[in-house]
């Protein structure tokens, strides 16, 4: 019994009833248009007193509702109402304008069904409760059967009066049952008529892919900039600690390099996080490039005591901006890998050269203990490979005759989008 009452008068049933009343309210303008069509064909004096004519006006107005449902906002608004009032999961509904003809037809069918059932339930909700209340009160209120309400003379008979209260209660239950049934019908058909079609799923997949690409790019930026900064600062602080008493000048240089590294990294971190903040514009800090920032990167790396040999055979200023930005990150991560896994006491060699229409980047260091590609690591190398691939280049890394070598080749002419 409790399940039956909950099905007719529970929270879900009440919310779906509201959804149907909303459909009836939306149907009213189309009913008025139907009255304008049907009215001249009948005796207007009796139009509003004739239920059949009212239903005819309602039926005439529904095709107009189907036509107007083709406007782009219809599916978005209907999907939002269904999710909020009918208890349908958002994943089962499509949001945004219908793109294909099939989706538009489904939207028109849903809108017509919603307004049709909503108009019927709304009309019943206006007419049935007052009559049911009168029937419930007839047995207990004196004077309701004296003709002032226009009640038939049969209502003065005792057995008829005795049946009025059960009949009034049955009418209210029937109204609730009709509303619950219509609400359940709409909830069942909502995913079919308002659900995503193939074109909606494709658009959602493209949006997810674009979002994933942005997240991957931000992850690479954070890994390369922050990871390199932590490695460099660790080595600089360690080197300064070792010679704190014997070489104050080196300590001052190391501390200055730490300050410069952290200041630049905070600026890059703010720029990346600005993209993640909802509603915020991307950070204003410019992305580092070979032309503007390579010398500083080499200076800060050497400040930690690393024996770094740089052979710059290419003009950084001649490298295209996009390529220069990505090449800087590759050099930064290559040096970071060498410092992190080989330590600051081994020599590191860097070479930049232009050959066969491409920019070649080579980072080498002796293999001592664990190599950069050891288990548990490799995020930086994967990031380098991704950057090279998106620019149409290649990346190779591995041990060669006792030397760990990272070699990247990037074409100087690239059609890659600025999303890497």
C-alpha positions in Angstrom: 0.0 0.0 0.0 2.8 2.4 0.8 4.5 1.7 -2.5 1.2 2.5 -4.3 0.8 5.8 -2.4 4.4 6.7 -3.1 3.9 6.0 -6.8 1.0 8.4 -7.0 1.9 11.1 -4.5 5.6 10.6 -3.8 8.3 13.2 -4.4 9.2 11.8 -7.9 5.5 11.7 -8.9 5.0 15.3 -7.7 8.0 16.6 -9.7 6.8 14.8 -12.8 3.3 16.3 -12.3 5.0 19.7 -12.2 6.7 18.9 -15.4 3.4 18.0 -17.0 1.8 21.3 -15.7 4.7 23.1 -17.3 3.9 21.3 -20.6 0.3 22.5 -20.3 1.4 26.1 -19.7 3.6 25.9 -22.8 0.6 24.5 -24.8 -1.7 27.4 -24.0 -0.4 29.8 -26.8 -0.9 27.0 -29.4 -4.4 26.4 -28.0 -5.2 30.1 -28.5 -4.0 29.8 -32.1 -6.1 26.7 -32.6 -9.1 28.7 -31.3 -8.5 31.3 -33.9 -8.6 28.6 -36.6 -11.5 26.7 -35.2 -13.6 29.6 -34.0 -14.7 31.1 -37.4 -15.9 27.6 -38.4 -18.3 27.4 -35.5 -20.8 29.4 -33.6 -18.5 31.5 -31.4 -21.3 32.0 -28.8 -20.9 28.4 -27.7 -17.2 27.9 -28.4 -15.9 28.2 -24.9 -18.8 26.1 -23.5 -18.2 23.2 -25.9 -15.5 20.8 -24.6 -15.3 19.1 -28.0 -14.4 22.4 -29.7 -11.8 23.1 -27.1 -10.2 19.7 -27.7 -10.3 20.4 -31.4 -8.5 23.7 -30.9 -6.0 21.9 -28.8 -5.4 19.2 -31.5 -5.1 21.9 -34.2 -2.5 23.8 -32.2 -0.2 20.8 -31.6 1.3 20.7 -35.2 2.3 24.3 -34.7 4.1 23.3 -31.5 6.0 20.6 -33.5 7.1 23.3 -36.0 8.3 25.7 -33.3 10.2 23.0 -31.6 12.8 23.1 -34.4 14.2 26.3 -32.9 17.7 25.6 -31.5 17.1 26.3 -27.8 14.2 23.9 -27.6 16.2 20.7 -27.0 18.5 22.4 -24.4 15.5 23.7 -22.4 13.6 20.5 -22.6 16.6 18.4 -21.6 17.2 20.7 -18.6 13.6 20.4 -17.5 13.6 16.6 -17.9 16.8 16.2 -15.9 15.5 18.5 -13.1 11.9 17.2 -12.9 11.7 13.7 -14.3 14.8 12.2 -12.6 16.7 11.3 -15.8 20.5 11.2 -15.6 22.3 13.9 -17.5 24.3 11.4 -19.4 21.2 10.0 -21.1 20.2 13.4 -22.5 21.6 15.5 -25.3 22.3 19.2 -24.7 22.7 21.8 -27.3 20.9 22.3 -30.6 19.8 19.3 -32.7 22.2 19.0 -35.6 20.8 16.3 -37.8 17.3 15.9 -39.3 16.7 12.8 -37.2 17.5 14.6 -34.0 15.2 17.5 -35.0 12.4 15.0 -35.7 12.9 13.4 -32.3 12.9 16.8 -30.6 9.7 17.7 -32.4 8.1 14.4 -31.4 9.1 14.9 -27.8 7.9 18.5 -27.6 4.5 17.5 -29.1 4.2 14.6 -26.7 5.2 16.8 -23.7 2.7 19.5 -24.6 -0.1 17.1 -25.5 0.1 15.1 -22.3 0.8 18.2 -20.3 -2.3 19.9 -21.7 -4.5 16.9 -20.8 -3.2 16.6 -17.3 -3.3 20.4 -16.8 -6.9 20.5 -17.9 -7.8 17.6 -15.6 -5.9 19.3 -12.7 -8.0 22.4 -13.2 -11.4 20.7 -13.5 -11.3 17.5 -11.4 -10.3 18.9 -7.9 -13.1 21.4 -7.5 -15.7 18.8 -8.5 -14.1 16.2 -6.2 -14.1 18.6 -3.3 -17.8 19.3 -3.8 -18.6 15.6 -3.9 -16.6 15.1 -0.7 -18.5 17.8 1.1 -22.0 16.9 -0.1 -22.7 14.4 2.7 -21.5 16.7 5.5 -22.4 20.2 4.4 -26.0 21.2 4.6 -27.3 23.3 1.7 -25.1 22.0 -1.2 -28.0 20.1 -2.6 -30.7 22.8 -2.5 -30.1 23.8 -6.1 -28.0 26.8 -5.7 -25.0 25.0 -7.2 -27.1 23.7 -10.1 -26.9 20.1 -8.8 -29.4 17.6 -10.4 -32.3 16.7 -8.3 -31.0 13.1 -8.0 -28.3 14.4 -5.6 -31.1 14.9 -3.1 -31.6 11.1 -2.8 -29.9 9.5 0.2 -28.0 6.7 -1.7 -26.6 9.2 -4.2 -25.4 11.4 -1.4 -23.8 8.4 0.3 -21.8 7.6 -2.8 -20.6 11.2 -3.4 -17.6 11.0 -0.9 -16.2 7.8 -2.4 -16.7 9.1 -5.9 -14.9 12.3 -5.1 -12.0 10.4 -3.5 -11.9 8.1 -6.5 -11.7 11.1 -8.9 -8.7 12.5 -7.0 -6.9 9.1 -7.1 -7.7 8.7 -10.8 -6.3 12.2 -11.5 -3.1 11.2 -9.6 -2.9 7.9 -11.4 -3.3 9.6 -14.8 -0.6 12.2 -13.9 1.8 9.5 -12.6 1.2 7.4 -15.7 1.8 10.3 -18.1 4.9 11.3 -16.1 6.3 7.7 -16.3 5.6 7.6 -20.0 7.5 10.9 -20.5 10.4 9.7 -18.4 10.6 6.4 -20.4 10.6 8.2 -23.8 12.9 11.1 -22.8 16.2 9.2 -23.3 14.9 7.9 -26.7 13.7 11.3 -28.0 16.1 13.6 -26.2 19.1 11.3 -25.9 22.3 11.9 -27.8 22.5 10.7 -31.4 25.7 9.7 -33.3 26.5 13.3 -34.1 26.1 14.3 -30.5 28.4 11.5 -29.3 31.0 12.5 -31.9 30.8 16.2 -30.8 31.2 15.1 -27.1 34.1 12.8 -28.0 35.8 15.7 -29.9 35.2 18.0 -26.9 36.7 15.4 -24.5 39.7 14.9 -26.8 40.3 18.7 -27.0 40.1 18.9 -23.2 42.4 16.0 -22.7 44.9 17.6 -25.1 44.9 20.8 -23.1 45.3 18.9 -19.9 48.2 16.9 -21.3 49.9 20.0 -22.5 49.5 21.6 -19.1 50.9 18.5 -17.4 53.9 18.6 -19.7 54.5 22.2 -19.0 54.2 21.7 -15.2 56.5 18.6 -15.3 59.1 20.3 -17.4 59.3 23.6 -15.7 58.7 22.6 -12.1 60.6 19.4 -12.4 63.7 21.0 -13.9 63.5 23.8 -11.3 63.4 21.4 -8.4 66.3 19.4 -9.8 68.4 22.5 -10.4 67.6 24.0 -7.0 68.5 20.8 -5.2 71.9 20.5 -6.9 72.6 24.2 -6.4 71.7 24.1 -2.7 73.8 20.9 -2.3 76.8 22.3 -4.0 76.5 25.5 -1.9 76.3 23.6 1.3 79.5 21.6 0.5 81.6 24.8 -0.1 79.8 27.1 2.4 83.0 27.8 4.3 85.6 27.5 1.6 84.1 29.3 -1.4 81.7 32.1 -0.3 81.7 33.5 -3.9 80.3 30.3 -5.3 77.7 30.1 -2.6 76.5 33.6 -3.5 76.3 32.6 -7.2 74.4 29.5 -6.2 71.9 31.4 -4.1 71.4 34.0 -6.8 70.8 31.1 -9.3 68.3 29.5 -6.9 66.5 32.9 -6.5 66.3 33.4 -10.3 65.2 29.8 -10.9 62.4 29.9 -8.3 61.2 33.4 -9.5 61.0 32.2 -13.1 59.3 28.9 -12.2 56.7 30.7 -10.1 55.9 32.9 -13.1 55.5 29.9 -15.4 53.5 28.1 -12.7 51.1 31.0 -12.5 50.7 31.1 -16.3 49.8 27.4 -16.4 47.5 27.5 -13.4 45.7 30.5 -15.0 44.5 28.2 -17.7 43.1 25.8 -15.2 41.2 28.4 -13.2 37.6 28.6 -14.3 36.8 32.0 -15.8 40.4 33.2 -15.7 42.4 34.1 -18.7 45.7 32.3 -19.3 48.6 33.6 -17.5 50.4 36.6 -18.8 54.0 35.2 -18.3 55.5 34.6 -21.8 56.5 31.1 -22.6 60.3 30.6 -22.6 62.1 30.2 -25.9 65.6 29.4 -27.1 66.2 32.9 -28.3 65.3 34.6 -25.0 65.9 32.0 -22.3 68.6 29.5 -23.4 71.5 31.4 -22.0 69.8 31.8 -18.6 69.0 28.1 -18.5 72.6 27.2 -19.2 73.8 29.7 -16.6 71.5 28.4 -13.9 72.5 24.8 -14.7 76.2 25.6 -14.3 75.5 27.5 -11.1 74.9 24.1 -9.3 78.4 22.9 -10.1 77.5 20.9 -13.2 80.2 20.7 -15.9 78.0 21.7 -18.8 79.5 22.0 -22.3 77.2 23.7 -24.8 77.8 23.6 -28.5 75.3 26.0 -30.0 75.8 25.7 -33.8 72.3 27.0 -34.6 71.1 30.6 -34.3 68.3 30.5 -31.6 66.8 33.7 -33.0 66.3 32.1 -36.4 64.2 29.3 -35.0 60.4 29.8 -35.6 58.6 30.8 -32.4 56.5 27.7 -31.9 59.5 25.5 -32.6 61.7 27.6 -30.3 59.3 27.3 -27.4 59.0 23.5 -27.7 62.8 23.1 -28.3 63.5 25.1 -25.1 61.3 22.7 -23.1 63.0 19.7 -24.7 66.5 21.1 -23.8 65.2 21.9 -20.3 63.9 18.4 -19.7 67.0 16.8 -21.2 69.2 18.7 -18.8 66.8 18.0 -16.0 67.0 14.3 -16.7 70.8 14.4 -16.7 70.9 16.3 -13.4 68.3 14.2 -11.7 69.5 10.7 -12.7 73.2 11.1 -13.3 73.9 13.7 -10.6 75.6 17.1 -10.8 79.2 15.7 -10.6 79.3 14.2 -14.1 79.9 16.3 -17.3 76.8 17.0 -19.5 77.1 17.9 -23.1 74.5 19.9 -25.1 74.5 20.4 -28.9 72.1 22.4 -31.0 72.6 22.3 -34.8 70.7 22.7 -38.0 71.0 19.9 -40.6 68.9 18.8 -43.5 66.2 21.3 -42.8 65.7 20.3 -39.2 66.8 21.4 -35.7 68.9 18.7 -33.9 69.1 18.6 -30.1 71.5 16.3 -28.4 72.1 15.9 -24.7 74.7 13.4 -23.4 76.2 12.4 -20.1 78.1 9.4 -18.8 76.0 6.5 -17.5 76.5 6.3 -13.7 74.1 4.1 -11.8 70.5 4.4 -12.9 69.7 5.8 -16.3 67.0 8.3 -17.0 64.8 5.6 -18.4 64.9 3.5 -15.2 61.6 1.9 -14.0 59.3 4.4 -12.2 60.5 7.3 -14.2 60.2 8.2 -17.9 57.5 10.9 -17.7 59.9 13.5 -19.0 61.1 11.3 -21.9 57.5 10.5 -22.9 56.8 14.3 -22.8 59.8 14.9 -25.1 58.6 12.2 -27.5 55.1 13.7 -27.5 56.4 17.2 -28.2 58.6 15.9 -31.1 55.8 13.8 -32.5 53.3 16.7 -32.5 55.9 18.8 -34.4 56.5 16.1 -36.9 59.9 15.2 -35.5 61.6 12.2 -33.8 63.1 11.5 -30.4 65.5 8.8 -29.4 67.0 8.1 -25.9 69.2 5.4 -24.6 72.6 4.2 -23.5 75.3 4.1 -26.2 78.7 2.8 -25.2 78.5 4.0 -21.6 76.9 7.3 -22.6 73.3 8.2 -22.1 72.2 10.1 -25.2 69.0 12.0 -26.0 68.7 13.0 -29.6 65.7 14.9 -30.9 65.2 16.2 -34.5 62.5 18.8 -35.2 61.7 20.0 -38.8 62.1 23.7 -39.1 59.0 23.9 -41.3 56.0 22.4 -39.4 52.2 22.6 -39.8 51.5 21.5 -36.2 48.8 23.4 -34.4 49.8 25.6 -31.5 48.3 23.1 -29.0 51.3 21.1 -28.0 
